[in-house]
Amino acid sequence: MPQSARKSVGSILVILTGYTISLSNFVTGATVGYKMPFKDAVLACAVGNLMLILVATLLGIIAYKTGLSTSVLARKSLGARSSAILSLLLAVSAVNWIAVNADTFSKLIASTFTWWPIPVGITSIIVVALWAQSAIRGVKGLEIVSWLGVPCAIILTIACAIAIGKVAGYDTVFHFVPEEANTISFAAGSTSFVGAWIFGCIVSPDVCRYAKKGSHVAIGAPIAVAIGLFGLEVIGIMTAQATNKSDFVTATAALGLGVLVFICAIFCVWTTQDNNIYSAGLALQNVMKDTKLEGKVKHAVLAVIVATAAAIFAAVGATKFLLPVVQTLSVLLPPIPGLIIAEAFFVKRSKEKKNINWVAIITWIVGTVVGEVALKLNFFIPAILSMVVTFVLYIIMSKALDNVLNKDVM
């Protein structure tokens, strides 16, 4: 990324914050909050987001130094062709989140305007097509929409907090106890918060490569996560517990905020989903690298392909699969930043000219298994454990076995 294309700290901050601001954050908070006591839910949220801050900041600084996107950085640790596995996973993750937000936003339209004549599934397709417009225009389009979305999210957060105090009272929230049949463990709760945004943090280099200084990333990433993730998720927790409803749209309607939520949500959702479409397009470019399609498919075409897949998933009701999907992502994806960070700061033996780095593949599998076992046993924070194990194991195995496992890899 040339210096002439780099952006100011204000631009980096607003794009990152705009990206993290999403209707799905309210939805995730509400879904988890309905299943955990208030203090436990907030603590799970805080722990999960501290990890996300660490990941976004470290990956962002690596991107600032190299000027490279996530998909290209992954080639250094995974190898040229095996990095395509991650790229496909990132594209699938993006499709999931675009679809979840489209499904939620379409239901919000239907509940706010009872006269709305278009079915939720068809409405989902329309809104995804709208989000794709700014994604097609690259980082400039993302920045414009973000300047609109950030103030809207702040307004919505404040309005929800006030309404909760007036309608239900904060004591209702602070003493909320979920039905025994609906409860989830602390490990599952924290894992859900990590899984809900680990994809976003992993693709943060796609934006942070435009930073002029490392300090711009160090400032922007933590503030973005604190406002866009933690702030919105906590409000989602409180909204669900104040109304005893797990569905955020239904809960805000019960608080009398249907119209305001709709107005603010227009840009809250847009700021994130155009970023997701943009990043998924970059990921698919990496999949096509070194193939006959390399350089022949324009970014706009890939954005349309991603948006179409998301629209189809949204039309069948993506929110029904929210927790299973985010918990799966929370064990599959955390090893990746562990690999990229370990390679950039400690191993420093790039495999981008090799097809497969077996050390990275083995440690990715081990990290994923560790995370899954920890989740099943309700042990520690599965996503953090998965990332740390992968990070340490990759460094050790690279030093000890790189020449053996990758000797004949071309």
C-alpha positions, 0 to 999 in steps of 0.5 A: 500500500503506497503512502499516497493512498494512506489515510489519517487517524480520523479516517482509520478510526471512523472506518474501524468503528463504523465496521464494528457497529452492527445490528448483529452486535445487539442481536448477539448481546440479546441472545446471550443475555437472555441465557445468562445472569447480568454480571456473568453476561457482561463479564463474558462480553468483556473477556471476549472483547479484550481478546478481540482488541488484542487481535485487531491491534496486533494484526492491524499493526502488522498490516500497517508495516507491510501494507498487506491485506489479511489474505496476503498476510496469511500466505506468509504463514500458511503457504500460497495455496493452503491460505486459500482455505482460510480465504474461503472460510473468511468468505463463508463467515462474511456471507453468514454475517451479511445474511444474519444482519439482512434477516434481522433488519428485514424483520425490523422493517416488517415489525416497524411498518405493519403495512410493509407488503414485501415478505421478509425473505425478499426484503433481505435480498433488497437490503443486501443489494443496497449494501453492495453499492458502497462495497463495490466502490472500495475503501472510499465507499466504506468511509462515506457510509461510516461517517453516517453510521457511527453517530446513529449507533451512539444515538441508538445505544443511548436511547435503549439505555434510557428506555430500559430505565423508564420501562423496566428499571435497571433493577430488573436487569441487574437481578435477571435470572434466566430460565434454567432450561435456557442457560449457557455456560460462561465458556459458551457465552464468552465464546459466542462474543468472540465468535461473533466478531473474530472474523471482523478482527481477522480482516482488520488488516484490510482497513489498517493497511491504509494507516499512516502510523502504527499509533493510528491502529493502536488508537483506532482498534481499541476504541472501535471495539469498545464502542462498536462491540462492547457498548452495543453488546451490553445494551443488547444484553440489557434489552433482552433482560429488561423485556425477557425477550431474546429477540432484539427486534421484539425486545426494542419494540416492547420498549417503544423504540421500534421506529428509532431502532429502524432509523438508526439501524439503516446505517448501523447495519450498512457500515458493517455489511459493506465492509464484509462484502469488501473483505470477502471479495479480497479473500476470493481474490486470494483463492484465485491467485495462481490459477487461470482466473487470477486478475480476470475477475473484477472486485465488483463482480466478486462483491456481487457474488458474495452479496448474492450468496448472502441474500439467499442465506438471509432469505431462508432465515439466517438468524435461526443458526446464529449461536451454532455458527458463531461457536463454530467460528470461535474455534475455527478462526482464533488459531489464524491470528495466532499463526499470523502474529507468530510468523510476523514477530517471532518466526520470520520465515515466510512461506508465501513462495511455498504451496503448503506450510505443514507446520501451520496446518498441523498447529491450526488443527491442534488449536481448533481441537483444543478450542473445541474440547475446551468449549465442550468441557466449559474450560477457561475461554476456548477461543483464547486457549485455541489462539495461544496454543496455536501461537506457541506451538507454531513458534516451537514447531517452526524452529524445530521441524520446519526443515523436516516437514517443509523440506520438499514442499514447493 
